[in-house]
Amino acid sequence: MKSTASSKKKSPVQTQTNGHHNQSAPSKIDRTSTHKHTFTREEVLRDYTIASESRHASYMGRREALSGNAKFGIFGDGKEVPQLIMAKVFQKGDFRSGYYRDQTFMLSIGEITIQQMFAQLYAHTDLAHEPATAGRTMNSHFATRSLDADGNWKNLSEMKNSSADISPTAAQMPRLVGLAYASRLYRELDELKQFAQFSHGGNEVAFGTIGNASCAEGMFWEAVNAIGVLKAPAVISIWDDGYGISVPNKYQMTKENMYALLQGFQREEGSDSGFDVYQVKGWDYPALMETYQKAADNARKHHIPAIIHVIELTQPQGHSTSGSHERYKTKERLEWEREHDCLVKLREWVIQEGFAKAEELDNIEQKAKESAESARKRAFEAFMQPIREETEAVLAMLERIAADAQPMSAAEIQRFASGLRAIKNPERRDFMSAASWSLLAVRNEAIAAKAELTTWLHKQNELNRDRYSSHLYSASAESALKAPIIAPIYAEDAPNTSGYEILNACFDAALKRDPRIVAFGEDVGYLGDVNQAFAGMQKKYGELRVTDTGIRECTIIGQGIGLAMRGLRPIAEIQYLDYLLYAIQIMSDDLASLQYRTKGGQKAPLIIRTRGHRLEGVWHSGSPMSGIVSFVRGIHVLVPRNMTQAAGFYNTLLRSDEPALVIEVLNGYRLKEKMPANIGEFTLPLGVPEILRTGKDITIVSYGATLRLVSRAAELLAETGIDAEVIDVQSLLPFDRNGLITESLRKTNRILFVDEDLPGGCTAYMMQQVLEKQGGYQYLDSAPRTLTGQEHRPAYGTDGNFWSKPDVEHIFTAAYEIMHEAKPHDFPVFF
């Protein structure tokens, strides 16, 4: 099909002066299109009603934030009309990956109500009232519930789906790659046809939305390029109101016009490579309908992606409740926005086309305002009622305590109670604070009523742990922590084989066992990855299941997130651990928080595979561990010492429903290991360290490649009379769930943590877990110690590496120094 603007013609540039659009540019619609839509009066008035309710809800939401009933507000006013149209072409099974301007779209597809919208604004933690996030994200962050109460997949092909929004600009784009690409896999892989729960033959479209200013982000361009290369059925809408907060387009993008920049993606007529690129005015109701029908039909039927640049939109209340747009828009621009408000223009069109008279639209607007206000009141009352009841319960208990307290204490409690009563709309922290300080006031008094309040507070803390801290990890029966443990079995004549062959056999068994498993990354496909763990797999299972990608780490992870959200089991490879930094933001903000920010409503069991440690040089030594562990809570982080352990972890993870990062030892692929007979079945538990060498004098804790050095150092220590116990952590997230390391410390009374990370990094994390969380401090006879890499990145060359990262001599010396302090006569200083 032909785009609305031929690539051979010069497109009219969307000119601006202080953010003011040129009003003479026509909507770029191919008027020869066969996609003519006949509007009905019922349809038009329904749309007008939804748009009016949405607009009034935006106005009321801003008022609520400014009055203090809500903390912050960001809304979709000014974008209503194109979202109404997008909703018309959005079908069951489709997915949205959008941002915080899409409230009208969500209202129109019936996946949010005005009352739920306000419940989110008030941060209502009850899923019955706020099903998107249970109050865990700020307002206008939308999500549908892909999972049932037990964490099992619903029938996504019979739902209108929205992936869970996040705030970082353009960060919704990487997952859009996978959400769209999944349709191609479901269409082209016969073995996936059985999974009708997730797709009807790959006919689903993934709809992405983004603001004009966020299109300056690298993630946008990387995602657009990846979608085009993958020929994935996505329809991307750019809501362009001319600004990014206060900054006009002339500071955002070359030529001030996204449409002009996107022409390079325009596919040639008759080709299936590239995008259909459109430009249309955001207030032009019929032109929008033609555009979206063409784009969605082509994407759905032929898997041709589309980009729709929606121009001449407005933002009547400015960016958010944090400021006023009158501060940065000219009077001329503000007047233009009033005249070209999409609701004003829709009203004009409805009257002009004879669908309704002005009086009828006035009546619709008034009823919409009343309806929105009624929904707001219901939402606020539903939010406040349980808090008020809990507040009254606390006040009653405080009265009972004060009645039996000493006069001075009673007066103090009455002061706390009076302060609590004076709060018009209390929060839970208010009564928790009053209760805690009141108990402190009577801490030395024997009052029976104290027990009642203490018990009540403990119960409240449990309830609030569920409200605010649950579902960081899976709570379902498929949690990785609940996976059955199956030991490896070795035949008597088990061959010694290279580590990469262990992994190759593991992945071969997995791909054969589960058709939902797909693997992709740089050099993964034809070459079989740089270390050959997927060698021969593409030839055996096909290019769609074992696939090469471009150099695009951020969207490799995003591709995996989207595929996992649509029921597939992706293994996404980042070639080296150091390059994970390109993707760490999307791992942290999107993947790691997905189950948490939806309170178990969505999941993405993506396995991220990479390799690191022990090479030489600044960018191939693979040791940014503390940054990773700090940023990705919500993702399991596993650090196997060899490829057999890695295979066990992969087998565990592929039986679970959680995301994980597996860091293989970079110089271990050619080392020999015995091949388990049950290579595709045996599993390894998460969060369970392994004692590699028993000892009684000192515990040395490490992980990954460094363990070979630690084991050699332990042998040398034994020659001097020091009996070291060596423990392989194996899993950093979770970490030592059963307290094995503390049990070792109870025996040895001395401990040394070793890794290649920076000082204060993962060794400090491990020390905190053992000494503080597990209570290991009480067994220490010597100061605990860490041995890490230097603060700088590792220098190149063998000597540069030696003086940058721990080696055998360093580990030996550190342990020896600890023993010297304890027994200087037995272990004299020799250096």
Disulfide bonds with the S-S distance in Angstrom:
none
